[in-house]
Amino acid sequence: MHAGKINQNVMTRGEDGLSSASFSYDGTHDGSARRMHFCQTASDFAVRALICEVDATPKPGLVDRENNGAHRDMDHTMFLRSAQALGPCFADCARLGYDWNRSGEPEERLADRLRAIGLDGERAMYRATGGVNTHKGLVFSLGILCTAWGMLASSPQRERDGLRNCDPQRFAHQLQAACGRLAAILLGEEKPTEAEETHGQQVRRTTGISGVKGEALSGFGTAFEEGLPRLNEALSRGSSMNDACVETLIHLLARTDDSNLVYRGGLEGLTFVRQRAKALAERYPAGALSRAEGLEEIRRLDRDCIAGNLSPGGCADVLAITVMLHFVTASFEVERKEGDI
C-alpha cells in the first residue's frame, strides 16, 4: 500500500486569489515513515478544514474575514490560533486509529484513549483562546473522523485486497460507518458528570434536536449526504474554495436543524434562518450566490442574524467536517490511482 500523493492549493478568499490554506500530501512507501506521514497528513487536513471554514466569507451570524458575526468574545484571528493549536490532537487521533487494528485491545479502551486525547485538545484550544470555546464540537467530530480514517488506512482488509478493489463510493460508505461506530462507542462510554448542562444538551432535552452528538452517531450523515455533494459540485464547476464553502453553508442552513440557532433564538430563530437560506438557495442556484447581488443578500442576512444574536454554529461545524471529507476522499482517489497495490 502506498500513502498516495496530493499536491493541491485550496483557495479561500475567492476572486482575489489569496490562499491561506493549502495541503501537500506526499506519499511514502512503508513502515513507520508511512504511519508518521499519514498521521501528519490527517492533522494537516483537519487544521486546514478549520481554516477554510472560518475563512469562508460572508457567513450569516458567524465569524469570518469581514466581522465577528453574532459573537462578542471571539474573532477570526482567535479561530486561526485555535485551529493551529489543535494540530497535535488530530495527529494523535489519527495515530490511535492507525495503530488500533494491531493493538488487540477492547473497544472500551479505545473510547478511553480517544476521550483523553480530546480533553487534551480542548485544553490546548482554551490555552490558545484564553478560555473561549471556538472548536470544542469539532475536537469531538474531527477527532472521530481522523481516528476512523486511521483505522481504515491500516485495516487488514485494505492491506490484503489493495485499493483498486475499493471504489470511492465504497470507501465513503466505510468511512461513514466507521465514524458512526466510533461515536456510538464513545458516547456509550460517556461518564456521568455533575457538570452544568451544555447548550446542546439543553436543546436536546427541550426540543429533541440532537445536535453534534446525533450527527456523529449518524456517521456525519448531513456532511456526507448534503454537504459533500454540494461542495464537490461547486468546486467541479470552478468555484473557489471560499465560494464553494459559502454556497454549501447556505445549502446546509436551508436543510439543517441547527441546535445553536435554537439555543440562541428558539425554534423561531431556527425557522427564520432556514426560511431565509432556502429563499437564497432558490433565488441564486449553481454558483450565482457568488455574484454581487447574491453576496449582498447573504450580508443582509448576516446583519439580521447579528441583530437577533443568531449564530448557526452547528452548520459551521458541519461545513468544516464537509471540507475535511473533501480532502480525505480526494486523497483516496489519488492514492487509488497512483499507489502501490
C-alpha positions in Angstrom: 0.0 0.0 0.0 1.2 3.5 -0.9 0.1 6.5 1.1 -0.6 8.4 -2.1 0.3 11.8 -3.3 -1.7 15.0 -3.4 -0.5 18.5 -4.3 -3.3 21.0 -4.4 -3.8 24.6 -3.4 -7.0 25.4 -1.7 -8.1 29.0 -2.4 -10.1 30.5 0.5 -10.5 34.2 -0.5 -12.3 33.9 -3.8 -11.6 36.3 -6.7 -8.6 37.9 -5.1 -6.8 34.6 -5.2 -5.1 34.9 -1.8 -4.6 31.4 -0.4 -4.5 30.9 3.3 -4.9 27.1 3.3 -3.2 24.5 1.2 -2.2 20.9 1.6 0.5 18.8 0.2 0.3 15.0 0.7 3.5 13.3 -0.5 3.3 9.5 0.0 6.0 7.3 1.4 6.2 3.6 0.9 6.2 1.6 4.1 6.6 1.1 7.8 6.9 3.8 10.5 7.5 6.5 7.9 4.2 5.8 6.2 2.5 5.8 9.6 4.1 9.1 10.6 3.3 10.7 7.3 -0.3 9.5 7.4 -0.9 11.0 10.9 0.7 14.3 9.9 -1.5 14.4 6.8 -4.7 13.8 8.7 -3.7 16.6 11.1 -2.9 18.9 8.3 -6.3 18.2 6.6 -8.2 18.8 9.8 -6.5 22.1 10.6 -7.0 23.3 7.0 -10.6 22.3 7.1 -11.0 24.6 10.2 -9.2 27.4 8.4 -11.3 27.0 5.3 -14.5 27.2 7.4 -13.6 30.4 9.3 -12.1 32.0 6.2 -15.2 31.5 4.1 -16.8 34.9 3.7 -19.5 36.1 4.0 -21.3 33.8 6.5 -24.6 34.8 8.3 -24.1 35.2 12.0 -20.7 33.6 12.0 -17.1 34.7 12.5 -15.5 35.4 9.1 -13.0 37.7 7.4 -15.4 40.7 7.5 -16.8 40.6 11.0 -17.4 38.5 14.2 -21.0 37.7 13.4 -23.2 37.3 16.5 -20.1 36.7 18.7 -18.6 39.2 21.1 -15.9 37.0 22.6 -14.1 35.7 19.5 -12.7 36.8 16.2 -11.1 35.5 13.0 -7.6 35.6 14.5 -8.6 33.7 17.5 -10.1 30.9 15.3 -6.8 30.7 13.4 -4.9 30.3 16.7 -7.3 27.7 17.9 -7.1 25.7 14.6 -3.3 25.6 14.7 -3.2 24.6 18.4 -5.4 21.6 17.6 -3.0 20.0 15.1 -1.3 17.7 17.6 -4.7 16.5 18.9 -5.8 15.4 15.4 -2.4 13.7 14.7 -2.9 11.7 17.9 -6.4 10.7 16.9 -5.2 9.5 13.5 -2.4 7.6 15.2 -4.8 6.0 17.6 -6.9 4.7 14.7 -3.9 3.7 12.6 -2.5 1.6 15.5 -5.8 0.1 16.7 -6.1 -2.8 14.2 -2.9 -4.3 15.6 -3.5 -3.5 19.3 -5.8 -6.3 20.2 -7.3 -4.1 23.0 -11.1 -3.9 23.7 -13.3 -1.2 22.3 -13.8 0.3 25.8 -10.0 1.1 25.9 -10.4 2.9 22.5 -13.1 5.1 24.0 -11.0 5.9 27.0 -8.0 6.8 24.9 -10.0 8.9 22.4 -11.6 10.8 25.2 -8.3 11.5 26.8 -6.9 12.9 23.5 -10.0 15.0 23.0 -9.6 16.5 26.5 -6.0 17.3 25.8 -7.2 19.0 22.6 -9.8 21.1 24.4 -7.1 22.2 26.9 -4.9 23.3 24.0 -7.8 25.2 22.4 -8.5 27.0 25.7 -4.9 28.0 26.1 -4.8 29.4 22.6 -8.1 31.3 23.0 -7.8 32.5 26.6 -10.7 30.3 27.7 -13.1 30.8 24.8 -14.8 27.8 23.2 -14.1 28.1 19.5 -13.9 24.5 18.4 -15.0 22.1 21.1 -17.6 20.4 19.0 -15.1 20.0 16.2 -12.5 18.5 18.5 -15.1 15.8 19.1 -16.2 15.4 15.4 -12.9 15.8 13.6 -11.2 13.6 16.3 -13.7 10.8 15.5 -13.1 11.3 11.7 -9.3 11.2 12.0 -9.5 8.1 14.1 -11.9 6.4 11.8 -9.7 7.3 8.7 -6.7 5.8 10.5 -8.5 2.6 11.2 -9.4 2.2 7.5 -6.0 3.2 6.3 -4.3 0.4 8.2 -7.1 -2.2 8.1 -6.1 -5.9 7.4 -8.7 -5.9 4.5 -7.1 -2.9 2.9 -3.6 -4.4 3.2 -4.9 -7.7 1.8 -7.1 -6.6 -1.0 -5.4 -3.3 -2.1 -7.1 -0.1 -3.2 -8.3 -1.0 -6.7 -10.9 -3.3 -5.2 -12.4 -0.5 -3.1 -14.0 2.2 -5.2 -14.5 5.8 -3.9 -18.2 5.3 -3.1 -17.5 2.1 -1.1 -14.6 3.9 0.7 -17.0 6.8 1.7 -19.6 4.3 3.0 -16.9 2.5 5.0 -15.7 5.8 6.5 -19.2 6.9 7.4 -19.9 3.6 9.0 -16.7 3.7 11.0 -17.4 7.2 12.2 -20.8 6.1 13.4 -19.5 3.1 15.2 -16.8 5.2 16.9 -19.3 7.8 18.0 -21.6 5.1 19.5 -18.6 3.6 21.4 -17.5 7.0 22.7 -20.9 8.2 23.6 -21.9 4.8 25.1 -18.9 5.0 27.4 -19.6 8.6 28.4 -19.1 9.1 32.1 -21.8 10.6 34.2 -20.9 14.2 35.3 -22.1 16.7 37.7 -21.2 19.5 35.3 -23.7 22.0 34.1 -25.7 21.1 31.0 -24.1 22.1 27.7 -26.1 24.2 25.3 -26.6 21.2 23.1 -27.9 19.1 26.0 -30.4 21.8 26.9 -31.7 22.0 23.3 -31.9 18.2 23.0 -33.8 17.9 26.3 -36.3 20.7 25.4 -36.8 20.1 21.6 -35.4 16.7 20.7 -33.0 18.2 18.2 -29.9 16.0 18.6 -27.1 18.4 17.5 -23.5 17.4 17.2 -23.9 14.0 19.0 -26.8 13.0 16.7 -24.7 14.0 13.7 -21.8 11.9 14.9 -24.0 8.9 15.6 -25.2 9.1 12.0 -21.6 8.9 10.9 -21.8 12.6 9.9 -24.7 11.9 7.6 -25.5 15.5 6.9 -21.9 16.2 5.9 -21.7 13.1 3.7 -25.2 13.3 2.1 -25.8 17.1 1.9 -22.6 19.0 2.4 -20.0 16.9 0.4 -22.0 16.6 -2.8 -22.8 20.3 -2.8 -19.2 21.3 -2.1 -17.8 18.9 -4.7 -20.3 20.1 -7.3 -19.4 23.7 -6.7 -15.6 23.0 -6.9 -16.1 21.0 -10.1 -17.6 23.9 -11.9 -14.6 26.1 -11.0 -15.8 27.9 -7.8 -13.1 28.9 -5.4 -13.0 27.1 -2.1 -14.3 30.3 -0.5 -17.4 30.5 -2.8 -18.0 26.7 -2.6 -18.0 26.9 1.2 -20.4 29.8 1.3 -22.7 28.1 -1.1 -22.5 24.8 0.8 -23.2 26.7 4.1 -26.4 28.3 2.7 -27.5 24.8 1.4 -26.9 23.4 4.9 -28.7 26.3 6.6 -31.8 25.6 4.5 -31.9 21.9 5.5 -30.5 21.5 9.0 -32.0 21.7 12.4 -29.1 23.8 13.9 -29.2 23.4 17.7 -27.1 26.5 18.2 -29.7 28.6 16.5 -32.4 27.0 18.7 -30.3 27.8 21.8 -29.9 31.4 20.9 -33.3 32.2 19.3 -35.6 29.3 20.0 -37.5 27.5 17.2 -38.5 30.9 15.9 -34.8 31.7 15.3 -34.2 28.4 13.6 -37.3 28.9 11.3 -36.2 32.4 10.4 -32.8 31.5 9.3 -33.9 28.3 7.5 -36.5 30.2 5.5 -34.1 33.0 4.5 -31.5 30.5 3.5 -34.0 28.4 1.5 -35.1 31.5 -0.4 -31.4 32.4 -1.1 -30.7 28.9 -2.4 -33.7 29.0 -4.7 -33.0 32.6 -5.9 -29.3 32.0 -6.6 -28.7 28.5 -7.9 -25.5 26.9 -9.3 -22.9 29.5 -8.3 -25.0 32.6 -8.6 -24.6 33.3 -4.9 -21.0 34.5 -5.5 -22.2 37.3 -7.7 -22.5 40.8 -6.2 -26.3 40.7 -5.7 -26.1 37.2 -4.0 -23.3 38.3 -1.7 -25.2 41.4 -0.7 -28.3 39.2 0.2 -26.0 37.0 2.4 -24.6 40.1 4.1 -28.2 41.3 4.7 -29.0 38.0 6.4 -25.7 38.4 8.3 -26.8 41.8 9.7 -30.2 40.4 10.6 -28.6 37.4 12.4 -26.3 39.8 14.3 -29.2 41.9 15.3 -31.1 38.8 16.6 -28.0 37.3 18.2 -28.3 34.3 16.0 -25.3 32.1 15.1 -25.6 28.8 13.1 -22.6 27.2 14.8 -23.9 23.7 14.2 -24.0 24.3 10.4 -20.5 25.8 10.6 -19.3 22.6 12.2 -20.9 20.5 9.5 -19.2 22.7 6.9 -15.8 22.1 8.5 -16.5 18.3 8.6 -17.6 18.6 4.9 -14.3 20.2 3.9 -12.3 17.6 5.8 -14.3 14.8 4.0 -13.5 16.5 0.7 -9.8 16.4 1.5 -9.9 12.8 2.7 -11.9 11.5 -0.3 -9.7 13.4 -2.7 -6.6 11.8 -1.2 -8.2 8.4 -1.5 -8.8 9.0 -5.2 -5.2 9.9 -5.8 -3.9 7.1 -3.6 -6.0 4.6 -5.5 -4.8 5.8 -8.9 -1.1 6.3 -8.1 -0.5 4.0 -5.1 1.4 0.7 -4.9 -1.2 -2.1 -4.7 
